[in-house]
Amino acid sequence: MTDMAAPETGPVDISKEGIAKLLRTIERYNPGNLVVLSQYLSKTCEDKTYDIEAYLAILKLYQFNPTKFDLETTRTILLKALTSLPSNDFTLCLYLLSEEQHQEPRIKILIELFHEIEKCRFDDVWEFLAQDPDVLKAKVLAEEAADGEENSYNDVEVQGFLDSIRNFVGHVIDMTYQEVDVELVSGMLGGVKGAELAAFATARGWTMADGGKKIFIAKQEEMVQSKNITESLAFASLAPLMAHANITSR
């Protein structure tokens, strides 16, 4: 079976609406659209938008067309998926990769990074990113090469990646603490201090206290809303139980 030919209807609109329209048609299964979808991926990296449906469509095309698999573009999708934590998008992307692809060193390292974040080992996460910043460098397919030649790529930056990790840390703090030392929060956020930490706290609704040594998180009663449950039982429904109790007590 030969690959479907690329559409000849002119350039595809790579706006969010244009890609959404493409994905609602049979064209989402056309490997000829991989370059278009990759261009859209690049766009979402640069403008900090996010579209998991488009990312999964690329990975599904690789799954259907193994010879089209592109390591660099896949890495970029996984980096974008990490920015969506605490959603399970990263795991959804991994489901579309083969076990062999999981073992690719440059993919495996992102899986390890995900596990460290998921386990809330944030000190290790920041240390790792400081020691190996190249792990965040991303490339996306620009043009498929002819036989015997190499594909061309665009270098892209996953804008807001570190901020998204810090937002996940903030989410964990929200779920864990009511009061916490500033130094602990600073370490969990990768060394954020001073005015930057104060701004982060304000954005999350936290309150700096005790001369800047403590942070009060939202009060528990504000996070957990109690609900009174009233059950109404008619006397007739209790009569059989009362009768049984009388019999067994004799």
C-alpha positions, 0 to 999 in steps of 0.5 A, spaced: 500 500 500 502 506 498 502 512 502 496 517 501 498 523 497 499 530 500 493 534 498 493 539 492 488 544 495 493 549 497 496 551 503 493 549 509 491 554 515 495 552 521 491 557 525 487 553 531 481 553 527 484 551 521 487 545 524 481 543 528 477 543 521 483 538 518 482 534 524 475 533 523 476 530 516 479 524 513 485 528 512 487 527 519 489 520 517 493 523 511 501 522 512 502 528 507 499 532 512 505 531 517 509 537 515 503 541 516 501 539 523 509 539 525 508 547 523 502 548 527 506 544 533 512 549 532 507 555 532 504 552 539 511 552 542 512 559 540 506 562 542 505 558 548 498 555 546 496 548 547 493 543 542 493 535 545 488 533 539 493 535 534 499 532 538 496 526 538 494 526 531 501 526 529 503 521 533 498 516 531 500 518 524 507 515 526 504 509 529 500 508 522 506 509 518 512 507 522 517 509 516 515 516 517 517 516 525 521 523 527 524 523 533 525 530 534 518 532 533 516 526 538 521 529 543 518 536 542 511 533 543 513 530 549 516 536 552 509 540 550 505 534 554 509 535 560 507 543 560 500 540 561 501 537 568 497 535 572 493 532 566 495 525 563 497 528 556 504 525 557 502 518 558 497 519 553 502 520 548 507 515 551 501 510 549 502 511 542 509 510 542 512 503 541 516 500 546 522 500 542 521 508 541 520 508 549 528 506 549 530 511 545 535 515 549 532 522 548 525 519 549 527 515 555 530 521 559 524 525 558 520 519 561 525 519 567 524 527 568 516 525 568 517 520 573 521 525 577 516 530 577 510 526 578 514 523 584 515 530 586 522 530 587 523 537 585 530 538 587 532 532 583 528 535 577 531 542 578 538 539 579 537 535 572 535 541 568 541 545 570 546 540 569 543 538 562 539 544 559 540 541 552 534 536 554 529 542 553 532 544 546 527 542 541 526 541 533 520 540 529 520 537 522 520 543 517 520 539 510 521 531 509 527 530 505 527 526 498 530 519 499 537 518 501 537 525 504 536 528 511 530 532 513 530 539 515 528 542 521 526 548 525 529 549 532 524 551 536 523 553 544 517 550 548 516 557 551 513 557 558 516 550 560 519 552 566 513 556 568 509 550 567 513 546 572 513 551 577 505 551 576 505 544 577 509 545 584 504 550 586 499 545 585 502 540 589 503 545 594 496 547 594 494 540 595 499 539 601 500 545 605 496 550 609 502 553 612 509 552 609 516 555 610 519 560 605 525 556 604 522 550 602 517 553 597 523 556 594 527 550 593 521 546 590 520 552 585 528 551 583 531 557 587 525 562 586 526 568 591 525 575 593 520 579 589 519 573 584 517 568 589 512 574 592 509 575 585 508 567 584 505 567 591 500 573 590 498 570 583 496 563 587 493 567 592 498 565 598 500 570 603 507 572 605 507 572 613 512 572 619 516 577 616 517 573 610 519 567 613 512 563 612 507 562 606 500 561 608 496 557 603 489 557 602 485 555 608 483 548 608 476 550 609 476 554 603 479 548 599 474 543 602 467 544 602 463 540 607 456 538 605 450 536 610 447 530 608 440 528 611 437 521 610 429 521 611 427 514 613 419 512 614 417 508 620 414 503 616 421 501 613 424 500 620 418 496 622 421 489 619 428 490 622 425 492 629 421 485 629 427 481 627 431 484 633 426 482 638 426 475 635 433 474 635 433 477 642 429 472 645 
